[in-house]
Amino acid sequence: MKWSEFCIHTTNEAVEPISNILHETGASGVVIEDPLDLMKDRDTFFGEVYELNPDDYPEDGVYIKAYLPVNSHLGETVDAMKQAINNLQLYDIDLGRNQVTVSEINEEEWATAWKKYYKPVEISEKITIIPTWETYEPASDNEVIIELDPGMAFGTGTHPTTVQTIQAIEQYINNQDVVIDVGCGSGVLSIASGLLGASEVHAFDLDDVAVKSTTINAKLNNMHERITVKQNHLLSHVSMQADMIVANILAEIIIQFVGDAWKNLKPGGIFITSGIIRTKQQMVQEKLQEVGFRILDVNELQDWVSITAKKI
């Protein structure tokens, strides 16, 4: 089968919203090529992506590539993607060069070749994420293993925003906590919460593909009895008292449901937010404080910020 590769040269800030657009408008897979990955120190035995070719990466910004079946609707799909991406400027999202190229590619080149770059990665002091097709022996009895099959619709769990969120969960979660995961994606944050001691996790995502992916990955990690997955828009019509809420999504989206997060947290509850580009940090902090949250921690990794707040 023939596939078309849609490649856009853009910014780190635009990675999450553009990836979501590409997926929603028909992409069968999304790949992100960020030159910052080339500068990371890597252990060839125990580390994340390695053996990367610098020629595949831009000198600045990032490449986001989507894969579309070559059919009679291809032109319309590409036009729809371009329009939706351009509309992101209405939300003050910097698109950078915003240059798009479309080329033909064989299925084998993208469907399986990417897997050779996805290796076990140590996310936090306790947690290591491994792909389902890799054989891996834990380094210690205390190591917590998450098996993840991201397919081509979600990331591998090694994006800086995911790393930040998991590290914060590990720091603040208590045994038997009730956790809400807003925008669950592949389910990696829900699974991490369950493996770190949460008694129950409620995972919400508007995308039905995300709901299915989280359900599958929860079963892979024997967390399906603790994790309840539901299609839902943010925290709309959700009424419960959780000990922790986690959200790894855009800053503009986070500020939309800060009030709902407050209502759904117990006194003393923890709200972990990530997916925040550095230039949007102040906006999120001010919204959290306006509602009544106390900022406990702010962590930066590359251009991304995570904020941990407490309901007081």
Secondary structure by P-SEA (a helix, b strand, c coil): cbbbbbbbbccccaaaaaaaaaaaacccccccccccccccccccccccccccccccccccbbbbbbbbccccaaaaaaaaaaaaaaaccccccccccbbbbbbbbcccccccccccccccccccccbbbbcccbbbbbccccbbbbbbcccccccccccaaaaaaaaaaaaccccbbbbbbcccccaaaaaaaaaacccbbbbbbccaaaaaaaaaaaaaacccccbbbbbccccccccccccbbbbcccaaaaaacaaaaaaaccccbbbbbccccccaaaaaaaaaaaaccccccccccccbbbbbbbcc
